[in-house]
Amino acid sequence: MIDPSTDVTSGGGSSIPSPDEHVRRTVLPNGLRIVTDRLPTSRSVAASVWVGVGGRDESDELSGASHFLEHLLFKGTADRDAKAIAVAIDAVGGDMNAFTANEHTAYYARVPAAEAYLGIDLLLDVVQRPALRPYEFDGEREVILEELAAADDDPDDVASVKLFECLFPEHPLGREVLGSAESIEALDRDRVASFFEEWYTPANIVVAAAGDIDHDVLVEEVARRFGERPPGRSPERTPPGDLVVPSSVAGRPVESMHLAMGWRALSVDDEDRFALALLNHVFGSGPSSRLFQEVREDRGLTYSISSGVSHHVDTGALTVHCATATGKVDELIDVIDSILDDVVTHGISREELARAKGSLRGAYLMSYEDVGSRMTRLGMTEIMRGGVTPIDEHLARLEAVTDEDVRRVAERVFGGQRVLSTVGPG
């Protein structure tokens, strides 16, 4: 990990500069972290505030509070209403948005480099001094209820929600991050405001930026706004138990059957996560994957099929999503199971491993042509792992994975209970 308050440089007198040459990290005395990646030639700046609290940190009664706050913070501050925020960012051609996940909530903006501190001022203002006006709370409740209704109309969304309910039953990771209609209806302004006061504290905040940004100036501005605040505390999280529910069936008036499969996988710090990334690529992520080639291309059982990996502090999941005609469901599942059995029994070929490494390496490097991706890397890894892994180290660990490592991880993940969620006619 990068040491606090130091630059990350290539070292060793190499003539090729490290891709992390301009990454810097500072920790304020109260625990708030600032991480930047300066690109002097960039014409834009991406800045963000990451808060280490999300859907899994809510009680059942507060389910959806983190996402509710994500909406409310953009409704205005002590000095700006929602329109003033929108006008300010639009006037410079910028973009400002947010998202909520199970273990963090992120607020971000991208603006021209000349307007960097406008974007930063807006971001810090909404996180530091949200108005949380009662009448805006009631209005935004209706917006979120509409969002929930739209998700319930999407069979892919329903299949995914039901899948995680089965993967993590009776645990916050199994709940919809948006909350439920019942929990949103029951929330009131004071409880959400108390949730904000408890968790939006320096110990849980990371400020990350990339582009033509001055690290020291940003640190000074963040310290001016947050430096006198007490650290607060981080959420205490209980790992899910071992129990999973094998299947879920939900009826919807649609023509196709929508399927989501899942297995418990690896935590965010698990040493096997690099092997899992390569396994996922070979198995189902990308056009050359076994799932896509055999299920879609060779057999025509679905228009689209893919797999993905999610990580949490104490667990994770590998999931597969697809849809097919109702008469093809059994054949589709049999083909997926056959591919799984082959991967677990025989592993992957060295050619597949080399191709997966090349694909992940290339995508990883190309993503850093974009300041938004650079910013996301800093904020995401800092909030989830407590530090930024240098790019060269990340690539070296990816390259060190062997075909036997991948086979072992396939056995470790796919050897667990498979969960199947289906949504369709019936």
N, C-alpha and C positions, 0 to 999 in steps of 0.2 A: 504494500500500500504506500501511497505517497505520504511523506512526513508532513505534518502541519507547517504552514508558513514557509514552504520552500518551493523553489522552481523544480520542475521535472526536466532534466536535461539528459542528453545522450551519454555523456561521460566517456571516458576512455580515449578521448582525442579522435573519435571517428570523424571522417570527412563528410559523412552523411548525417544531417541533423535528425534527431529523434522527432517522430511525429508529435511527441508530447513536449517539445522544446519550450513552448510558451504556456504550459499548464501550471497554474499556481493554486494553492489551497491555503486558506487562513481560517483559524478557529478563534472566535471571540471568547473572552473569559467566561461568558454565560453559556457557551456550547454551540452557539449558532455558527454554521459553516458557510464559507464563501469559496466557490471554486470557479476559476475562469480559464478559458483557452483563447489567448489573444492571437488574432489574425490581422496584422496591420494592413494587409491589402484588401481585406473584405469590405464590401460596400454596404453590408448590413450587420446587425447585431441581433442575436437571439438571447433573451434573458428569461429566467424562470425562478419561481419560488416553489420548493417542494416541501410538503408538510407530511411528516411521518405518521399519519393517522388515516385510516380508511374504514371500509365496511366491516372488517373483522373486529374492529375495536369498539363497536357499538353494542349496547345491550339490545335484547329483542325489542324493547319499548322504544329505543332510539334508532331502530333500523332505518337507514336512509338518511341519517343526519349529516354525514360527511358530504354526500351528494347534494343535499339541500343547501348546505353552506357554500358549496361550489357555485351554485346558482346565485345565492344571495350576495356573495361578495362583489359580484359584478353589477348589483343593483345600485351601488353608490357608497360613498364615504361621507365623512363629516362635511367635506367641501365640494363634492362632486355627486351629481345624480347619475343614473345609468346613461342618460342621453349624453351628458358631458363627457363621460368616459368613451362612449362610442364615437362621438364627434372628434375628440382629441386623437384617437388612434387612426381613425379613417382619414383625417386631414393630412396625414403624412404617408398614407399608403400602407400602413402597418396592419398587423393582425394580432388579436389578443383572444385567448381562449383558456380552457381548463379541462381537466378530466379527473375522475375519481376511480381509484382501484381498491383492492382489498386492504392494502397496507400503506397507501400513501395517496395524497391528493396533490395535483400539480397545477400551477397557474403559469402561463407563459405568454410572451409577446415577441414578435419579430418586427423590427423597424429599420429604416435606413440608418447607416452608421452615424450620420450627422444628428439623428434624433434619438440616439441611444439612451440618453438620460431622461427623455420624455417617457419612453417605454418603461424604464426602470422605476421612475417616479410613480407611474400609474400602478405597476405591479406591487411595489412596496406599500403604496397607499391603501389598496384594496385589502391586502393581507394584514396591515397594521391597524387600520381604522375603519372597518366596515360599519356602515350605519345600522344595518339590521333593523330597518324601520318596520313596525308591526303591519302597516297596510301593504308593504311590499312582500312581507312574508306570506300573507294570505293570497295575494295575487300569484306568487311564484308556486305556491302549493298546487294551484290549478294547472300550471304549466307542467309540473312534474307528474301529476296524475295523467295528463295527456300523453306524456312520454312513456309512462308505464302501460297505458292502453295500447299505444302503437307497438310496443315491444311484444305485448300479448297477442297482437294480430300477426306477428311474424313467426312462422313455425320454426325457422332456424334458431331464433332467439329463445323460443320456448324449449326446444330440444336441449340447448346449451344450459339454460337455467335448471332444468330438471336433471341434467347430467350431474351438475355440481351439487345439487341437493342430495343425489345418491352417492357421490364420491365422498362427501363430507357431511353425513347426516347428523342433525342435532348439533351442528357447529357453525360458527359465523362464516367460515369459508364456503359453506354450502348455501348461503343466502344470496339473493340478488342484491348487488351493490346499490341499486336504486331504491331499495326498500320494497314494501308492498303497498297496495292501495290503503290497506287498513292502518299500517304504521304511519304512512304519510298523513292520512286524515287525522290521526291521533296526536301528531307532533304539534307543539306550540312554540311560539317565538322565544319564550324565556328558556325552554329546555335546549333549543338549538344554540342560543346565545351562550348558555352555560357550557355547552360542549365546545364551542369556540374558545372560550376563556380557559378551559382546562387543557386543551391540546395544542392550540396554535401558539406555542411557546418556543423560545430559542433552542432548547434541547431537541426539538422536533423539526427544526427548520433548516433547509439548505437553500442558499441562493446560488444559482449556476448561470453562467453567461459565456457566450462564444462570439467572436467577431472582433471588430476594432474597438476593444474595450480596455480601459485602464484598470487593472486589478486594484491598485491602491486607492484610487478614487471611489471605486465601488465599495471597497471595505469601509472607507470613511463614511460613505452615505448610509450603509447598512448599520454601522455602529451608532451613527447619530440617531437613527430611528429605533433600534432595538437594543442597543448596548446596555441600557440601564434596566432592562427587564430581567426579572429572575429567570433562571433556566427552565423551571417547570420540570415535569417528569415525562418519561416515555411510557407508552402503553405496555402493560404486562400481558403477554399472549399465551394462551393455553393451546398446546398442540392438539390436533384432532385425534380421536381414538382410532383403533384399527378397523372398526366396523365400516363396511360399505353396504349399500343396497344394490343388488345385482341389476335391477332393471326398473324402468319407468315407461309407462304407456299413456299417452295423452291423445285424445281425439280432437281433431280440428276439421272444418269443412274445406279441405284442400285436396288436390288430385294426387299429389306425390306423397310418398312416405319420407319424412325427414329423420335422419339418424345422426346421433352423436354417441360415440364410444369414448371411454376414458379409462385410464389406469392411474393410480397414485404414482407419483414420480419423485423427483429429487428437490431438495431445498436449494436456496439461492447460493449457499456456500459449499455445497457438496463437491468434492474433488472430481466426481464423475460427470459433472455438468458439461464438460467439453465433449466427452464421448457421447453423452446423450444428445447434444446438438447435432453431431455427425450422424448418429443413428436416426434421428428425426428427419434429417435431410434425405437420407437414403430411403427411409421407409415411406414418407409421405409428403415431404415439403419440397415442392418444386416439380417442374415438368418431366424431369428424368427419374423421379422417384418410382419405387416399385408399385405403390398404390396407383399413381396416376397412369403409369404405363400399362399395367395389367387390368385394372378395374375400368378405367376410362377408355384408353386407347385400344387395347386388344379385345376387350369384351363388350364395351359400350354399355356398361351397367349404370352409368351416371354421367351427368354433364360435367360435374366438378367434384373432386375429392381431395382433401388435404389433411395433414396432421399438424399439430402445433404443441409447443411446450410452454407451461407457465411455472414460475418458481415463487415460493414464499419462504419466510424465514425458517420454517420447520417442516415443510413438505412441498409438494408440487404436483403437477398433473401433465400427462401426455394425452391429447385428445384427437379424435378423428371426426370430421364432419362431411356429410354427403346427403344426397336425396336420390330416390329412385322410384320407379313404378311399383305399386304394391305387390305385383306378381313377381318381382325380381328381388324382393328383400332377402329371402332365404339364400338365394344364390350369391348375392352381394356379400352377406355376412360370411358365408362359407369361403369365398375367395379371400376376404380379408384375413380370416383365421388361418388359411393356408399360408399366406404370405408371412404372417406372424410366426407360425410354427417353424417355417424355414429359417427366418432370421434368428430365432432363439436357438435352433438346433445347429445350424451351420454358420451363422454369422453372416458377414457381408464380404464381398470380394475385395481384393486390394485395389482393383480398378475403381470400384464404387467408392472406396474410402478416399482414394486420391481425388476423384471427381468432387466428392463432398467437401474435402478440404479446400480445393481450389475455388469452389463456389462460395463457401462461407468466407474465405479469406478475401476474395475479390469484392464481395458485397460489403464486407466490413470496411475495407479500405475506401471503396468508392463512396460510402455513406459520408465520409469525412470531407467530401467536397462541399458539403452543405453545413452551414453554421447551426441550423436547427438540430441536425443529427449530432453534431459535436456537443451542443448544449445538453441534449437529452442524455447522451452518454455520461456526462459529468454528473448531472442531477440524479439520474436513475441509480447509478452505481454508488454514489455517495449516500443516498437515502436508504438504499437496500443493503449495502455491504459496509458502509462506514469508511469508504476510501475508493480511489480510482485506480484500477489496474492499468499500468502503462500499456499502450497498444502493442508494442513489441513483445511484451510478456504474454499478453493475451494470445497473440498469433503463435508464439513459441509453444504455449500449452496446447493449442489446437493441433499444431503440427506433431506434437509428441504422442498423440493418441494412436494406438495400434488397432488392427482389426480384432485382436483378441479382447482389447478393452471394450470395443463396441459390442461384441458378442456377449461379454459378461454383463454389460449394462442392459442389453436387451433381455437377458434372463432375469435380471434384477427387477426391471419394470414390468415386462410382459408376463413374468411369472406370478404377478399378483392378480387379484380378482379383477376381471374385466366388468365394466359397468356399461349398460346399453340403454340409451334413451331414444324413444321413437315418438314422433308426432305425425299424425296423419288421419286419413278417413277411418271411420269406424266408431 
